[in-house]
Amino acid sequence: MAVTAGYQVFNLGYSKFANQASSCKIPSRLGMLLLYAPPMLVFPLGYAVSGYGTPALPGTHTTWHLVLGALVTAHFFKRVMEVLFLHKFSGSTNVFSCILIIGLYMTLAVLLYVIASYRLASPADIQYATAHGWSPKVPIGVLIFAAGQLANLYHHWLLATLRKPGDRSYKVPRGGAFSLVCCPHYTSELVSWMGVALVTSHFAAYVMVFTMACYLSGRARSTLIWYEEKARLEKLDRPLPSGWKRILPFVY
């Protein structure tokens, strides 16, 4: 029986929400690599070709430029490594959804690169970075980014190790923050991007995080409905946690 009721209208076609009946699809692992590899290269290639700093001051750079580029590159590099060595794939990814997500991720990476290259931060941050090489918000943002990335990796590992080899039964995630929300990997990813936004210190970066939060909240809602329908239609290894939320513990 298909599990479809109550899903959000805008769920991109990958993972459990991929349309397996579609004729335009590619293996999931290849699709995921195509999502993350191109944006991973934006900052390294951009800095290699044009150098760091602003067009008005060619060849100049600050620690702020290096850190922002390193954070964005590290995020997508981590995702590529997870696709290659951690995640287990059995289905396929819709080609059109893949193209759309590549465009979104590339837009995100290019936007952050433009902010870095043109120093589109607040005047106070620019003045401080020019004098000291970095904004005072940088170390805080880096710590938030690192915490989010580590939490995200941990919960991805929990998902990847849910089932033993050959076991295709549905499992309820357990461990870490899975006792509180069904998508703690989404929560931790948003925390990570908030760290990037803090380092970036630009309004567009915070809008980016808000947009991500809106989409991932909807996807987390659909994921909880998916688990609830699996629990109703099929035998799961254990009941769903009592009071399970979607993405924000105790709230939503």
C-alpha positions as CSV (number, residue, x, y, z in Angstrom):
1,M,0.0,0.0,0.0
2,A,1.4,3.4,-0.9
3,V,2.3,5.8,1.9
4,T,1.4,9.2,0.6
5,A,-1.3,10.9,2.7
6,G,-0.5,14.2,4.3
7,Y,2.9,14.8,2.7
8,Q,3.9,18.4,2.0
9,V,3.3,19.5,-1.5
10,F,6.9,20.5,-2.2
11,N,9.1,17.5,-1.4
12,L,12.0,17.1,-3.7
13,G,12.3,13.6,-5.2
14,Y,15.1,12.0,-3.3
15,S,15.5,9.6,-0.4
16,K,12.2,8.1,0.8
17,F,10.2,10.7,-1.2
18,A,11.7,9.7,-4.6
19,N,9.1,8.7,-7.2
20,Q,10.3,5.2,-8.1
21,A,7.7,5.0,-10.9
22,S,9.4,7.9,-12.8
23,S,11.3,6.9,-15.9
24,C,13.8,9.8,-15.5
25,K,15.9,8.7,-12.6
26,I,19.5,7.8,-11.8
27,P,21.0,5.7,-8.9
28,S,20.7,7.5,-5.6
29,R,24.5,7.5,-4.8
30,L,25.3,9.1,-8.2
31,G,22.5,11.6,-7.7
32,M,23.7,12.6,-4.3
33,L,27.3,13.0,-5.5
34,L,26.1,15.3,-8.3
35,L,24.3,17.4,-5.6
36,Y,27.3,18.0,-3.5
37,A,30.4,17.9,-5.6
38,P,29.9,21.0,-7.8
39,P,29.2,23.4,-4.9
40,M,32.1,21.9,-3.0
41,L,34.4,23.3,-5.7
42,V,33.0,26.9,-5.9
43,F,35.2,28.5,-3.3
44,P,38.5,26.5,-4.2
45,L,38.1,27.2,-7.9
46,G,37.0,30.8,-7.4
47,Y,39.8,31.6,-5.1
48,A,42.3,29.8,-7.3
49,V,41.2,31.8,-10.4
50,S,40.5,35.2,-9.0
51,G,42.3,35.3,-5.7
52,Y,40.9,36.4,-2.3
53,G,39.6,39.8,-1.3
54,T,37.6,42.5,-3.1
55,P,37.8,43.5,-6.8
56,A,38.8,47.0,-5.6
57,L,41.8,45.5,-3.8
58,P,42.9,42.6,-6.0
59,G,45.2,40.1,-4.3
60,T,44.3,41.1,-0.8
61,H,42.8,38.7,1.6
62,T,41.9,38.3,5.2
63,T,41.4,35.4,7.6
64,W,37.7,36.0,7.2
65,H,37.8,35.2,3.5
66,L,39.8,32.0,4.2
67,V,37.5,30.9,7.0
68,L,34.2,31.5,5.1
69,G,35.6,29.6,2.1
70,A,36.8,26.7,4.3
71,L,33.4,26.4,6.1
72,V,31.3,26.2,2.9
73,T,33.8,23.8,1.2
74,A,34.0,21.6,4.4
75,H,30.2,21.3,4.5
76,F,29.9,19.9,1.0
77,F,33.1,17.9,1.3
78,K,31.7,16.1,4.3
79,R,28.5,15.4,2.4
80,V,30.5,13.9,-0.5
81,M,32.4,11.7,2.0
82,E,29.2,10.5,3.6
83,V,27.7,9.6,0.2
84,L,30.9,7.6,-0.7
85,F,31.5,5.9,2.6
86,L,28.6,6.2,5.1
87,H,25.2,6.3,3.5
88,K,23.5,3.2,2.2
89,F,21.5,3.5,-1.0
90,S,19.0,1.2,-2.6
91,G,16.7,3.4,-4.6
92,S,17.0,6.1,-7.2
93,T,16.8,9.8,-7.5
94,N,14.5,11.8,-9.9
95,V,16.7,13.5,-12.5
96,F,14.6,16.7,-12.5
97,S,14.8,17.0,-8.7
98,C,18.5,16.4,-8.9
99,I,18.9,19.2,-11.4
100,L,16.8,21.5,-9.3
101,I,18.8,20.8,-6.1
102,I,22.1,21.2,-7.9
103,G,20.9,24.6,-9.0
104,L,19.9,25.5,-5.5
105,Y,23.1,24.4,-3.9
106,M,25.2,26.1,-6.6
107,T,23.2,29.3,-6.0
108,L,23.9,29.1,-2.3
109,A,27.6,28.5,-2.8
110,V,28.0,31.2,-5.4
111,L,26.0,33.7,-3.3
112,L,28.3,33.1,-0.4
113,Y,31.3,33.4,-2.7
114,V,30.0,36.7,-4.0
115,I,29.5,38.0,-0.5
116,A,33.1,37.0,0.4
117,S,34.6,38.4,-2.8
118,Y,32.8,41.8,-2.6
119,R,33.0,42.0,1.2
120,L,29.3,42.4,1.4
121,A,29.2,42.4,5.2
122,S,28.3,45.1,7.7
123,P,30.6,48.2,7.6
124,A,31.7,47.5,11.2
125,D,32.7,43.9,10.3
126,I,34.5,45.0,7.2
127,Q,36.5,47.6,9.2
128,Y,37.4,45.1,11.9
129,A,38.3,42.4,9.4
130,T,40.5,44.8,7.5
131,A,42.4,45.8,10.7
132,H,42.5,42.4,12.3
133,G,42.0,39.9,9.5
134,W,38.7,38.6,10.8
135,S,35.4,39.7,12.3
136,P,34.9,39.1,16.1
137,K,31.9,36.9,15.1
138,V,34.1,34.4,13.3
139,P,35.2,32.2,16.2
140,I,31.7,32.0,17.6
141,G,30.4,31.1,14.1
142,V,33.1,28.5,13.6
143,L,32.2,26.8,16.9
144,I,28.5,26.7,16.0
145,F,29.3,25.4,12.6
146,A,31.5,22.6,14.0
147,A,28.9,21.6,16.6
148,G,26.3,21.4,13.9
149,Q,28.5,19.4,11.6
150,L,29.5,16.9,14.3
151,A,25.9,16.4,15.4
152,N,24.8,16.0,11.8
153,L,27.5,13.4,11.1
154,Y,26.6,11.5,14.3
155,H,22.9,11.3,13.4
156,H,23.7,10.3,9.8
157,W,25.9,7.5,11.3
158,L,23.0,6.4,13.5
159,L,20.7,6.2,10.4
160,A,23.3,4.4,8.4
161,T,23.8,1.7,11.1
162,L,20.1,1.1,11.8
163,R,19.9,-2.1,9.8
164,K,22.2,-5.1,9.5
165,P,23.4,-6.0,6.0
166,G,20.6,-7.6,4.1
167,D,17.9,-6.4,6.5
168,R,15.3,-4.4,4.5
169,S,12.7,-4.0,7.3
170,Y,11.7,-0.6,8.5
171,K,13.4,0.6,11.7
172,V,12.6,3.5,14.1
173,P,15.7,5.6,14.5
174,R,17.2,5.6,18.0
175,G,20.0,7.2,19.9
176,G,21.1,10.8,20.2
177,A,18.3,13.3,19.6
178,F,16.2,10.8,17.8
179,S,14.4,10.3,21.1
180,L,13.1,13.9,20.8
181,V,12.6,14.5,17.0
182,C,12.4,12.4,13.9
183,C,14.9,14.6,12.0
184,P,17.7,15.7,14.3
185,H,20.0,15.6,11.2
186,Y,18.0,18.5,9.8
187,T,18.1,20.4,13.0
188,S,21.9,20.0,13.3
189,E,22.3,21.1,9.6
190,L,20.4,24.3,10.3
191,V,22.6,24.9,13.3
192,S,25.7,24.5,11.1
193,W,24.4,26.9,8.5
194,M,23.6,29.4,11.2
195,G,27.3,29.3,12.1
196,V,28.1,30.1,8.5
197,A,25.6,33.0,8.4
198,L,27.2,34.4,11.6
199,V,30.7,34.3,10.0
200,T,29.3,35.8,6.8
201,S,27.5,38.6,8.7
202,H,25.2,39.5,5.8
203,F,21.5,39.7,5.7
204,A,21.3,37.4,2.6
205,A,22.9,34.6,4.6
206,Y,20.3,34.8,7.3
207,V,17.5,34.7,4.7
208,M,19.2,31.6,3.3
209,V,19.1,29.9,6.7
210,F,15.4,30.9,7.1
211,T,14.5,29.5,3.7
212,M,16.3,26.2,4.6
213,A,14.4,26.1,7.9
214,C,11.1,26.5,6.1
215,Y,11.8,23.7,3.6
216,L,13.4,21.3,6.1
217,S,10.5,21.9,8.6
218,G,8.1,20.8,5.9
219,R,10.2,17.8,5.0
220,A,10.4,16.8,8.7
221,R,6.7,17.0,8.9
222,S,6.3,14.7,6.0
223,T,8.9,12.4,7.5
224,L,7.0,12.1,10.8
225,I,3.8,11.3,8.8
226,W,5.8,8.7,6.8
227,Y,6.9,7.0,10.1
228,E,3.3,7.2,11.5
229,E,1.9,5.5,8.4
230,K,4.6,2.9,8.4
231,A,3.8,2.2,12.1
232,R,0.1,1.9,11.2
233,L,0.5,-0.2,8.1
234,E,3.5,-2.3,8.8
235,K,5.1,-3.9,11.8
236,L,8.0,-1.8,13.0
237,D,10.8,-3.0,15.4
238,R,9.4,-0.7,18.2
239,P,6.8,1.9,18.8
240,L,7.4,5.5,17.8
241,P,8.7,7.6,20.7
242,S,6.0,9.2,22.8
243,G,5.6,12.9,22.0
244,W,7.9,12.7,19.0
245,K,8.4,16.0,17.4
246,R,9.6,16.8,13.8
247,I,12.6,19.1,13.9
248,L,12.5,21.3,17.1
249,P,12.5,19.4,20.4
250,F,9.4,19.9,22.5
251,V,8.1,22.5,20.1
252,Y,7.6,21.3,16.5
